Amino acid sequence: MSLQPLEFEFSVSGFDCGYGGSYRPLALANILQEAAARNADQLGFGSGAMTERGLTWMLSRMDLCVDRPLLEGKRYLVRTWPSGFEKMFAVRDFQIIDAEAGGLSMVRASWAYLVIDLAARRPLRAANNFGTELICDAGRILPDAVFAVPATASDDWQESFEQTAMERHIDHNGHVNSAHLIAWLCDAPPLELRGVATAGAVGGAAAAATAGPGSTAASRDSTAPDAYQRADSGTAITKAGPASGPQVGQLARLRVEFAQEARRGDRLTAEWSSLPPQDQPPSAVHPTAAQGQLCRLRRGTDICARAELYWL
């Protein structure tokens, strides 16, 4: 009998989208991660089974497309399945659909995992450790998935904020969970480059984000996830809420490369750079995507993660 995708329903709660705002990248990453963990456990290669074999999974690359925004108060169906191997990676696909709208596709994603030998601390070729019987015949949900972020020789990186990795960010492997890295990467671009935003509270944050290296960079207060401190004045800047006016644009396409682990106490600097117009084929990335950015999380001179983002 062929493998079938795992499916379960979930609801979009107010805390997933700031009570009236867009569905947050952290919430999206978390629900996909939950689906992946459930399916891996079901098929016998979850974290516990992998540890017994002296192995672990490590998310290395991802490509995600938001076809339509997820709405607060709605219920959706998430589906996931192991879809094959590519080079060193084991590939897992995801889809979120609106079952009440006849199976309308909301989100599609492909994640590429490395199999890590815990003793040697090195990656193994996934196809050599798992048989083809663990591949679902549902096919690839993103036939054009790209597991790479464009390289740039540009020095035009703008500092956005700094984030200290705290206990709440750490997963069972002892490093910052990828969902938090995804959220921080998506937080890096200025708000006005992510769609419609209010001018009042948002304007200061955008100015801090575009100021570049130096005294005007923003620093995130680790006790208040939605607040920033201007490094030059210490003035608190809060993201606009539902009562403040139009919301920040919705994520449309996200590609990420995870390069190095971030651990408890690490201080990461989030930076962004605009993609040159000639490097932006919106129709190929997303039919309605706006201008995109490159973002990265830097620990000193080491790059922990890099991303290519587009917004609706």
Order of alpha helices (4+ residues) and beta strands (2+ residues): beta-alpha-alpha-beta-beta-beta-beta-beta-beta-alpha-alpha-beta-beta-beta-beta-beta-alpha-beta-beta
